[in-house]
Amino acid sequence: NKLMNKPEHIDFATLLSEWNEVVSALRSEGMNVITVEHNEESNALYTPNCLFPNNWLSTHSDGLTIYPMKAKNRRLEIRADIINH
């Protein structure tokens, strides 16, 4: 899958700008949006897909479901501080 290859350049400024626009749009509609920052273990250089936690977790009325991730760098995104928030 060519999308699974590490890109030569990641434009984090554009990614963050687009993410902030999504967060603002959701909040403007009254949604409660929780955001978290990178930490040393989930360094953005190794986890470029970390802006999309919906791939490894989902929330339900009775709790949280954590899904396994096949790619090693995606496993770094699964953080206790996010789960315990």
N, C-alpha and C positions, 0 to 999 in steps of 0.2 A: 504494500500500500504506500504510494508515494507521499501521502499525507502524514505518514508516521515517521518520515525522515526528518532529521534535525535540520531546520532551515539555516541558511548561511547568515541571515540577518533577521533579527526580530525587532520590529518597531514597537517597543513598549509604550512609547508616548502615544502613538495612535491607538493601541489596544486600550490603554487606560482612559483615554479621551472617550472612546466609544463605550467603554464600560460605565464611566461616569454619566454619560448621556442616558444609558439604560436605567441606571439607578435613579437618576433625577426624574425620568419619565414615570417609573413605577411609583416613586414617592409622591409625585404630583397627583397620582390617582388614588392616594391614600393607603398604599401598600407599605407594610413595615419591611424594610430592607436592611439586613445586617451585612456589613462588609468587614473583612479582616485583612490585615497586612501580611506580607511575606515575613517569614522568619528565616534564621540561618539554615535550618534543616530543609526547608522547602524553597530554597533559593530560586528566584525567577529564571535564572539562566538554565537551570536543570528541569524546571517545571513550567514550560511556556504555556501549558493549557490550564494552569491553576485558576484562571479567570472563570473556568467552567466547572465549579464543584458539583453541578447537577449530574455530572457523569459518575460520581462515586457516592453520592448520597441523595436520599429523598426524605422528605418529612411527611408524616402522616398524623392523623388525630391522636393515635395511640403511641407515637414515638418516632424514632429515626431509624432508617435502614441504611446500612453501609454495604456498598458493593465492592467486590474485589476488582482490582485493576491489573490487567495482564502486563502492561508496560512498566518496567521498573521505575522510570522517572515519574509515572503517574501515581505510583504507590506513595511517593514522598508527599503528595498533596493531602493524604489522609492524616489529619492532625487532631490530636486529643483536645487541644484548646478550642478547635472549631466544634468538635463533637460535643464537648461539655459546655458550650456557650449557653 
